[in-house]
Each structure stands twice: as structure tokens, then as C-alpha cells.
Amino acid sequence: MPVREISSDRITAEVRRLCIESNRVLPEDLEQIIRTAAETETSGIGKSVLADLGANMDAARERNLPICQDTGMAVIFAEIGQDVHITGGLFEDAVNEGVRRGYTEGLLRCSVAADPIRRGNTGDNTPAVIHTRLVPGDRLTLTVAPKGFGSENMSRLKMFTPAASEDDLIDFVAETVRLAGGRPCPPVVIGVGIGGDFELCAFLAKKALCRPVSRRNADPFYGELEDRMLRRVNSLNVGPQGFGGSTTALAVNIEQYPTHIAGLPLAVNMGCHVTRHKFAVI
């Protein structure tokens, strides 16, 4: 198959656009589930909060403003076809330039500390967190997922043993949400990674947040486990913004991977009600 060339300038332009658009408009199915929850929520205060979230989404769309003041650290998932040749510069440089332009030209808050301990703002929200994967074909798929840290800070990981039961896993997810309370700005979207090793299960949990909330895991076993986790979380009475109610989570998305015979890693990556992501195929 002939090699297809994609210019680094085009990658930069797409990342710039995705950074801006993902911060202004939620995925359609996520927005719809929030609006539906405003009708079905059993708590009066929770219903009012959800209505306010809907009004905020309307205002962001009408005024071309970010949905949330925390416009996040830019997380990029890139699937690069092995028949693609990138011209004009390095891939990661092109992505980071797109993030820089998106955040500065889009007037988005720049929240990246130059050093984790010594701090200091980089001033343009770079560098991004970039996950790349080689795939068949001659296309490049980019998913931009801005991640706020009110929710990110509530994430947890546990190295279970194979003796752990399904109920043990459900208990851990529910405990994570209970301990978080209102801090991740519920109703939340919960990404759960199961399997792999220490770092891969965390990656899977983050990747799970990019799956549409309207789509369950393709494996019926894990699809049912998602539903059980969601029901358990919504029984906690944390509610919208932590004020109590039946809508603590909007969805639980699980991504799984084979693991070692001696292990059962599980990671929970919390996404706030503004679980943003947008993708493009070049």
C-alpha cells in the first residue's frame, strides 16, 4: 500500500480546533443524558442543580464560551495508520503547537505547571499528555480530551489479587465516588480500567471516558458490570454537585485488557459532568 503524507501543519490546525470546540460543546449524548436526568432526578435541589447545568451548556454554546472555567490539561489520543508519513516536522511538536494555539487563541485557561514540585505556569497549556498507537491503514485519528483536575484528583488505583470478587470491584468503585463527594462536580462519568498492569489499567480508565456514554461495553459481561456499578453509585445519595439525590453518576464505562495470572489491577478515573472529548480523522 502506498504511503500517504499528512503535513504537520494540518495536525496542528486540527488539534487547535478540537481544543476549542471540545471546551465549548459537550458530546451530544452526554448533554442529552444530563437534560434527561433533570427530569428524572428525585431530589428537588438536585433537579434544580441539573437545570442550572443545562442552562450553563446553553450559555456556553450561545456565547462561544467554555462550559467550565477549568479548561483542563490537554490529553490527546492518537491512532496513527502505519501507512502514514508525517511531513514538515515532528508529530508531538505539531500536537503541542495545536494545543498552544487552541488555548491561547481560543482564550482558554492555561493550567499546566512547568514542574510538578517547583511549579510555574507554562503559559500556553503545553505540553499535552499524548498517547499514540500504531494501527493499520493510512488515516490519523485524533481525540482531544481536556481533563480538569477537580475530577482527576479524585481518581484511584488498586492492585487487587485474582481472589477479588465482582462485588469487591463494585465496592471499590462506589467507595471512590463516596470519598470524592461533591469535589469532582457530580454527576460524574466514571472510567474504569480493569487488567493489564499498573500503568495500563490507569490508561484504560482514562480512555474509557472517551467512549460515548450511550454505548455500553461490547462484551455483555462487562456491559452488565457497568450497569451494576452505576446502580450502586447512584444509591450513594451524593447527588448533583454533592447536594444529595439519585443522579450521582451519568455512566460507568469499563475498558478491559488481559493481565498476569497473579494480578487484577483496577483503576477509576473520574470525569465531572463536563467530560469533554472531540475527535477528527485526517
Secondary structure, 3 states (H helix, E strand, C coil): CCCEEEEHHHHHHHHHHHHHHHHHCCCHHHHHHHHHHHHHCCCHHHHHHHHHHHHHHHHHHHHCCCCCCCCCEEEEEEEEECCEEEECCCHHHHHHHHHHHHHHHCCCCCCCECCCCCCCECCCCCCCEEEEEEECCCCEEEEEEEECHHHHCCCEEEEECCCCCHHHHHHHHHHHHHHHCCCCCCCEEEEEEEEECHHHHHHHHHHHCCCCCCCCCCCHHHHHHHHHHHHHHHCCCCCHHHCCCCCCEEEEEEEEEEECCCCEEEEEEEECCCCCCEEEEC
